[in-house]
């Protein structure tokens, strides 16, 4: 009989307490293993050992490594991305920014981010990352549709692009100046994304550059 599937990782194995869903234990073990060894070296057998379950338990639900890793990353935010709309795109988007920033500060999420940055050229990992981004974005589909119906979102605006830029801005600030990502900074990021950087006059028909640039050229 295999000793709880621990083997060489016995000291690190996660003992599932009674009543804890096995699924949660396996997904948590997957993230830990991913952060420790990276995607390429990750093996389902080692995830099972860390979770304290038989590998067939893992394979039964997630037949392949990409499926397991994707499920673990998708589950990482938990309930943190379940946001109820307050009837204002700016208020809702700022709340999304707060949740994304809080998630980005978590050690597990940062570990996963480092793996993706280091091994991002791996086709399987790239496909997983793309799928995860799309899954996260769909959580806010109804929110953006409601904003568009209220006339707050211009026609042709891509909500996915808004979320991608928001995530990139927050990630960059967390990497360069974690202490600087405070509430006023999040407000400035959100306002920049929602209102744009150009003066309104720059969007009028026939205008090709901001007014300030035209004034400088004429002097």
DAMO-V752550 format. One record per residue. N is the residue number from 1. BURIAL is 1 if it has 24 or more other ideal C-beta (glycine too) atoms within 12 Angstrom, else 0. Layout:
# DAMO-V752550
N/BURIAL ; N/BURIAL
This chain:
# DAMO-V752550
1/0 ; 2/0 ; 3/0 ; 4/0 ; 5/1 ; 6/1 ; 7/0 ; 8/0 ; 9/1 ; 10/0 ; 11/0 ; 12/0 ; 13/1 ; 14/1 ; 15/0 ; 16/1 ; 17/0 ; 18/0 ; 19/0 ; 20/0 ; 21/0 ; 22/1 ; 23/0 ; 24/0 ; 25/1 ; 26/1 ; 27/1 ; 28/1 ; 29/1 ; 30/1 ; 31/1 ; 32/1 ; 33/1 ; 34/1 ; 35/1 ; 36/0 ; 37/0 ; 38/1 ; 39/1 ; 40/0 ; 41/0 ; 42/1 ; 43/1 ; 44/1 ; 45/1 ; 46/1 ; 47/1 ; 48/1 ; 49/1 ; 50/1 ; 51/1 ; 52/1 ; 53/1 ; 54/1 ; 55/1 ; 56/0 ; 57/1 ; 58/1 ; 59/0 ; 60/0 ; 61/1 ; 62/1 ; 63/0 ; 64/0 ; 65/1 ; 66/1 ; 67/1 ; 68/1 ; 69/1 ; 70/1 ; 71/1 ; 72/1 ; 73/1 ; 74/1 ; 75/1 ; 76/1 ; 77/1 ; 78/0 ; 79/0 ; 80/0 ; 81/1 ; 82/0 ; 83/1 ; 84/0 ; 85/1 ; 86/0 ; 87/0 ; 88/0 ; 89/1 ; 90/1 ; 91/0 ; 92/1 ; 93/1 ; 94/1 ; 95/1 ; 96/1 ; 97/1 ; 98/1 ; 99/1 ; 100/1 ; 101/1 ; 102/0 ; 103/1 ; 104/1 ; 105/0 ; 106/0 ; 107/0 ; 108/1 ; 109/1 ; 110/0 ; 111/1 ; 112/1 ; 113/1 ; 114/0 ; 115/1 ; 116/1 ; 117/0 ; 118/0 ; 119/1 ; 120/0 ; 121/0 ; 122/0 ; 123/0 ; 124/0 ; 125/1 ; 126/0 ; 127/0 ; 128/1 ; 129/1 ; 130/0 ; 131/0 ; 132/1 ; 133/1 ; 134/0 ; 135/0 ; 136/1 ; 137/1 ; 138/0 ; 139/1 ; 140/1 ; 141/0 ; 142/0 ; 143/1 ; 144/1 ; 145/0 ; 146/0 ; 147/1 ; 148/0 ; 149/0 ; 150/0 ; 151/0 ; 152/1 ; 153/1 ; 154/0 ; 155/0 ; 156/0 ; 157/0 ; 158/0 ; 159/1 ; 160/0 ; 161/0 ; 162/1 ; 163/1 ; 164/0 ; 165/1 ; 166/1 ; 167/1 ; 168/0 ; 169/1 ; 170/1 ; 171/1 ; 172/0 ; 173/1 ; 174/1 ; 175/0 ; 176/0 ; 177/0 ; 178/0 ; 179/0 ; 180/0 ; 181/1 ; 182/0 ; 183/0 ; 184/0 ; 185/1 ; 186/1 ; 187/0 ; 188/0 ; 189/1 ; 190/1 ; 191/0 ; 192/0 ; 193/1 ; 194/1 ; 195/0 ; 196/0 ; 197/0 ; 198/0 ; 199/0 ; 200/0 ; 201/0 ; 202/0 ; 203/0 ; 204/0 ; 205/0 ; 206/0 ; 207/0 ; 208/0 ; 209/0 ; 210/0 ; 211/0 ; 212/0 ; 213/0 ; 214/0 ; 215/0 ; 216/0 ; 217/0 ; 218/0 ; 219/0
